Amino acid sequence: MADVHAALETRGLQKRYGGVVALAGVDVRIESGLVTALLGENGAGKSTLVACCSGARSADTGEVLLFGSPVKFSSPNDATKAGVAVVHQEPQMLENQTVAQNLFIGDLAERRRARSRTSMEREASVHLAKLGLDTALDPAAAMSSLSGAQRQLVEIARALRSTPRVLFLDEPNATLGNDETERLFAVVRRLCEDGVAVVLVSHRLAEVYRVADRVIVMRDGHKVADGTVAEVPLDAAVELMGGRPDRPRQLGAPVDPDAPLRDPALELRGFSGRGFHDVDLVVRPGEILGMAGLVGAGRTEIALGATRCGTASSMWPKTARTRCSTTNRSASTFAPACSATSVGADPECQSAKQSRWPRACSPDWR
């Protein structure tokens, strides 16, 4: 007989996609009132496990138990009605609707009469206040005006409207800054105090270990570790995820510090625009430049600002400098350098697309 604290349990769960084994007989127990961190590298089977437990996929063999009773969800909606909810990494929103309308979108199919916007906004305000999100989200705000972090908070608030007994959070803090992450963790702790079983999937391991009670580590479709955070410390989890010690690895040939530098392919000096100011940046031929930062730091705005100023004729000159005076020029020349932050690939891009770019900007192109 399953323990009363096992909110959700899987036994011998197996799932194959053609010749690829996504889950190889996985047994896990998710307990009420605790945060369980589900860790693993890409392809470890985390997403498949979440999908099989929430009705998005059906396992080939094995069973899922909810509070000791076997369940078979035919759809995510069935799982939600049974008390299993998922917050996905990529929010699915209606861009031309308000925050309140997106929170209540799941009610439309079950109601015969339409609800007024005023009543939805009033109820949304109460719901957001209970979660401590009333200062971060305005129920009347349009989704298209929100940042990537705010959109993620709306997705979380929407999932919590169904008062789930088991909640899967799939990379919920991937796009959140420090303040938003702390707000999220406060909500998670409050849910655990109410007896909700929370499963947190994230690659930001240091943050995960601050809030998790238990840890499950997966690798290549197998569960390789399961225990408390004390029993599976961070260093051990990292090693188990990759099946190797976490040692720095040198890729490629060492860089000769005395080698002459090539002329820049792109150089920005004092580059300013909406969301960034006085940026100096140099990219040389053959280099890959990584731009890191939290949501709102300006990475996407800088990339898009550069693409809107760059032209084929001004990209590679070795002497003359070109001052950009329009934002309607081709971005094709710079596209390879900013493909990782192309519109739609990064949550910041959704808000960057809405930005009003200055008609005049002043990068130095060489």
C-alpha positions in Angstrom: 0.0 0.0 0.0 1.4 3.4 -1.0 2.4 5.8 1.8 -0.2 8.5 2.4 2.4 11.2 1.8 3.2 9.9 -1.7 1.1 12.4 -3.7 2.3 10.9 -7.0 4.2 7.8 -7.8 5.4 6.0 -10.9 6.3 2.3 -11.1 8.3 0.9 -14.0 7.5 3.7 -16.3 8.9 3.1 -19.8 8.6 5.2 -23.0 10.3 4.8 -26.3 10.4 7.1 -29.4 11.3 4.8 -32.2 14.7 3.4 -31.2 15.3 6.0 -28.5 14.6 5.0 -24.9 13.3 8.1 -23.2 12.3 6.3 -19.9 13.7 3.0 -18.9 11.5 1.6 -16.1 11.5 4.7 -13.9 10.2 4.5 -10.3 9.8 7.9 -8.5 7.8 9.1 -5.4 6.7 12.7 -5.1 5.6 13.5 -1.5 3.1 16.1 -0.4 4.4 19.3 1.2 7.9 18.9 -0.2 9.8 20.4 -3.1 11.4 17.7 -5.3 14.0 18.8 -7.7 14.1 16.8 -11.0 17.6 17.2 -12.4 19.3 15.9 -15.5 21.1 17.0 -18.7 19.1 17.6 -21.9 17.8 14.3 -23.1 17.9 12.7 -19.6 14.1 12.0 -19.7 12.9 14.7 -17.4 10.4 16.2 -19.9 9.1 12.8 -20.9 8.5 11.9 -17.2 6.6 15.1 -16.6 4.6 14.5 -19.8 3.6 11.0 -18.8 2.6 12.1 -15.3 0.4 15.0 -16.6 -1.5 13.5 -19.5 0.6 15.0 -22.3 2.0 11.6 -23.2 1.1 7.9 -22.5 3.8 5.6 -21.2 4.4 2.3 -23.1 4.4 0.3 -19.9 4.2 1.0 -16.2 1.8 3.0 -14.1 1.2 6.3 -12.5 -0.4 6.5 -9.0 -2.1 9.6 -7.6 -2.4 9.3 -3.8 -2.1 5.5 -4.0 -4.7 5.1 -6.8 -3.6 4.1 -10.4 -4.6 6.8 -12.9 -4.5 7.1 -16.7 -4.9 10.6 -18.0 -6.1 10.9 -21.6 -5.2 14.6 -21.8 -3.6 17.4 -19.7 -7.1 18.7 -19.0 -8.0 15.4 -17.3 -4.8 15.7 -15.2 -5.7 19.2 -14.2 -9.1 18.2 -13.1 -7.5 15.4 -11.0 -5.2 17.9 -9.3 -2.0 17.6 -11.4 -0.9 20.9 -13.1 2.2 21.8 -15.2 3.8 25.2 -15.7 5.7 25.0 -19.0 8.9 26.8 -19.8 7.4 28.6 -22.8 4.2 30.4 -21.7 1.2 29.9 -24.1 -0.7 33.2 -24.0 -3.2 35.2 -26.0 -1.2 38.3 -26.9 -4.1 40.6 -27.6 -5.8 39.8 -24.3 -5.2 41.1 -20.8 -3.6 39.3 -17.9 -7.0 38.7 -16.3 -8.4 37.2 -19.5 -5.4 34.9 -19.8 -5.9 33.7 -16.3 -9.5 32.7 -17.0 -9.0 31.3 -20.5 -9.6 27.8 -19.3 -13.1 28.7 -18.1 -14.4 29.8 -21.4 -15.3 26.3 -22.7 -17.2 25.4 -19.5 -19.2 28.6 -19.2 -22.4 29.2 -21.2 -22.3 33.0 -20.7 -19.4 35.3 -21.3 -17.9 37.0 -18.3 -17.3 40.7 -18.1 -13.8 42.1 -18.1 -14.5 43.9 -14.9 -15.4 40.8 -13.0 -12.4 38.9 -14.3 -10.1 41.7 -13.3 -11.6 41.9 -9.9 -11.3 38.1 -9.3 -7.8 38.1 -10.8 -6.7 40.8 -8.4 -7.8 38.6 -5.4 -6.0 35.6 -6.9 -2.7 37.5 -7.5 -2.8 39.0 -4.1 -3.0 35.5 -2.5 0.1 34.5 -4.4 2.0 37.6 -3.6 2.1 38.7 -7.2 -0.3 41.7 -7.1 2.7 44.1 -7.1 4.3 42.4 -10.1 1.2 42.0 -12.4 -1.6 44.3 -13.3 -4.8 42.3 -14.2 -5.8 45.0 -16.8 -2.4 45.0 -18.6 -2.1 43.6 -22.1 0.0 40.5 -22.4 1.9 42.1 -25.3 3.2 44.8 -22.9 4.7 42.3 -20.4 8.4 41.3 -20.1 9.4 37.7 -20.4 9.6 37.4 -16.6 6.1 38.8 -16.1 4.7 36.4 -18.7 6.2 33.5 -16.8 4.5 34.7 -13.6 1.2 34.8 -15.4 1.7 31.2 -16.5 2.4 30.2 -12.9 -0.6 32.1 -11.6 -2.9 30.5 -14.2 -1.8 27.0 -13.2 -2.4 27.7 -9.6 -6.0 28.8 -10.2 -7.0 25.1 -10.3 -5.6 24.6 -6.8 -3.4 21.6 -7.8 -2.3 18.9 -5.4 0.8 18.1 -7.5 2.5 20.9 -9.4 5.2 20.5 -12.0 7.4 23.6 -12.7 9.4 23.1 -15.9 12.3 25.6 -15.9 10.1 28.3 -14.2 13.1 30.5 -13.3 14.9 30.2 -16.7 13.9 33.8 -17.6 13.5 35.3 -14.2 15.9 37.7 -12.5 16.8 37.6 -8.8 13.7 39.5 -7.5 11.3 37.4 -9.7 13.0 34.2 -8.6 12.6 35.1 -4.9 9.0 35.9 -5.5 8.5 32.5 -7.2 10.2 30.6 -4.4 8.0 32.4 -1.9 5.0 31.1 -3.7 6.5 27.6 -3.8 7.1 27.6 -0.1 3.5 28.8 0.6 2.2 26.0 -1.6 4.2 23.4 0.3 2.9 24.7 3.6 -0.6 24.0 2.2 0.4 20.4 1.4 1.0 20.7 -2.3 3.7 18.4 -3.8 6.0 20.6 -6.0 8.3 19.2 -8.7 10.9 21.7 -9.8 12.8 21.1 -13.1 15.6 23.5 -13.6 19.2 23.8 -14.8 20.0 26.6 -12.3 21.1 24.2 -9.7 22.4 26.5 -7.1 19.0 28.2 -6.9 17.2 24.8 -6.9 19.2 23.6 -3.9 18.1 26.6 -1.9 14.4 25.6 -2.1 14.4 21.8 -2.7 13.8 19.2 0.0 14.5 16.2 -2.2 16.5 15.5 -5.4 15.9 13.1 -8.2 18.7 12.8 -10.8 18.1 11.3 -14.2 20.5 10.3 -16.9 19.7 8.6 -20.3 16.2 7.7 -19.3 17.3 6.1 -15.9 16.9 7.4 -12.4 20.4 7.4 -11.0 19.8 9.1 -7.7 17.0 9.8 -5.3 17.3 11.3 -1.8 17.3 14.4 0.3 19.5 17.4 -0.5 21.8 16.3 2.2 22.0 12.7 0.7 22.5 14.0 -2.8 24.6 17.2 -2.5 25.1 19.6 -5.4 28.5 18.4 -6.5 27.4 14.8 -6.5 24.3 15.7 -8.5 26.4 17.4 -11.2 28.6 14.4 -11.5 25.7 12.0 -11.6 23.9 14.0 -14.3 26.9 13.7 -16.7 28.3 10.4 -15.5 31.7 12.0 -15.0 33.5 14.2 -12.5 32.7 17.9 -12.9 36.2 19.0 -14.1 36.9 21.9 -16.4 37.5 20.8 -19.9 39.5 22.6 -22.5 38.1 22.5 -26.0 40.1 23.4 -29.1 43.6 24.7 -29.3 45.0 27.0 -26.6 44.9 30.7 -27.4 48.3 32.4 -27.9 48.2 35.6 -25.9 51.1 37.0 -28.0 49.3 36.4 -31.4 48.4 39.6 -33.3 44.8 40.6 -33.1 42.8 40.8 -36.4 40.9 43.9 -37.4 37.4 44.0 -35.9 34.6 42.7 -38.0 32.2 44.8 -35.9 32.9 47.4 -33.3 30.4 49.4 -31.3 31.4 52.5 -29.4 29.0 54.4 -27.1 26.1 52.5 -28.6 22.9 53.6 -26.9 19.2 52.9 -27.4 16.1 51.8 -25.5 17.2 49.3 -22.8 21.0 49.9 -23.2 23.4 52.8 -22.9 27.0 53.5 -23.8 27.9 50.0 -24.9 31.4 49.2 -26.3 31.7 45.9 -28.1 34.3 44.3 -30.4 33.8 41.2 -32.5 36.7 39.9 -34.6 36.6 37.5 -37.6 36.2 33.9 -36.5 35.1 34.8 -33.0 32.0 33.7 -31.2 31.0 36.4 -28.7 28.7 35.3 -25.9 26.3 37.9 -24.3 25.1 36.9 -20.8 22.7 38.6 -18.5 19.4 38.5 -16.7 16.1 39.3 -18.3 16.0 43.0 -18.9 19.8 43.4 -19.0 19.6 44.6 -22.6 21.2 41.6 -24.5 18.4 41.3 -27.1 18.0 45.0 -27.4 21.7 45.4 -28.2 21.6 42.6 -30.8 18.5 43.9 -32.5 19.7 47.5 -32.4 22.9 46.4 -34.1 21.1 44.5 -36.8 18.8 47.4 -37.6 21.8 49.7 -38.1 24.1 47.3 -40.0 24.3 47.1 -43.8 26.5 45.0 -46.1 28.3 48.1 -47.2 29.2 49.3 -43.7 29.9 45.9 -42.1 33.5 45.3 -43.2 35.2 48.6 -44.1 38.6 48.8 -42.5 38.9 52.6 -42.3 35.8 54.7 -42.7 33.3 54.8 -39.9 29.6 54.9 -40.6 27.0 56.6 -38.4 23.6 55.0 -38.7 20.7 57.4 -39.2 17.8 54.9 -39.8 16.5 51.8 -38.3 15.0 50.3 -41.5 18.0 48.7 -43.0 18.7 45.0 -43.7 19.7 42.8 -40.7 20.9 39.9 -42.9 24.6 40.7 -42.5 24.6 40.6 -38.7 22.1 37.7 -38.4 24.7 34.8 -37.8 26.2 36.7 -34.9 22.8 37.1 -33.1 21.0 33.9 -34.1 20.9 32.7 -30.5 18.8 35.8 -29.6 16.7 36.0 -32.8 13.1 37.2 -32.4 11.0 34.4 -30.9 14.0 32.4 -29.6 14.5 34.5 -26.5 11.8 35.6 -24.1 13.2 39.1 -24.1 12.6 39.3 -27.9 8.8 39.3 -27.4 9.1 42.6 -25.5 12.0 43.9 -27.7 9.7 43.5 -30.8 7.4 46.0 -29.2 10.1 48.6 -28.4 10.3 51.9 -30.2 13.8 52.0 -31.5 15.4 55.5 -31.9 15.6 56.8 -35.4 19.2 57.7 -34.8 21.9 55.6 -33.1 25.6 55.9 -33.2 27.6 52.7 -33.5 31.1 52.8 -35.1 31.2 50.2 -37.9 34.5 49.1 -39.3 
